[in-house]
Amino acid sequence: MNKIVKIVLIVISLLAAVLWFFMPNPEDPNAIDSGAMNFMFVIMYILLGIAVIATLFFGVQKLLSTPGSLKKSLFAIGGLAVIVAISYGLSSGDEAKAVADAMADKGATEGTVKNIGMGLNVFFILTIVAVALMVIPGVKKLFVK
């Protein structure tokens, strides 16, 4: 199996190298319609699809084969859902309406502003959690020894 994968990767690499030399001039206005460019996009989509399928397959296989990992995964997904819900609640308010009104000429709606605020809040909360999970064990080691 490993030899087959290596051979397929070598063939794809050689094909991509050959297509590289057939790439059109970047200043050409019809460059996007080039056959070489289209075939490279096809190769990219195929490889991306294979990567996604392999990741899902092996991830689910590992998830189901390891005892206790399904429970941990559900707790993690539940925790993320709680963080998203809290973040959405924090992003609602008068500020969202004011920003949406100010940006109405650019197509912003109150829902869009709330979603952006929610995304930023999720990012900040998860960043704080990640930093805390890196700093706390280090500080704990300083005082234990």
Disulfide bonds with the S-S distance in Angstrom:
none
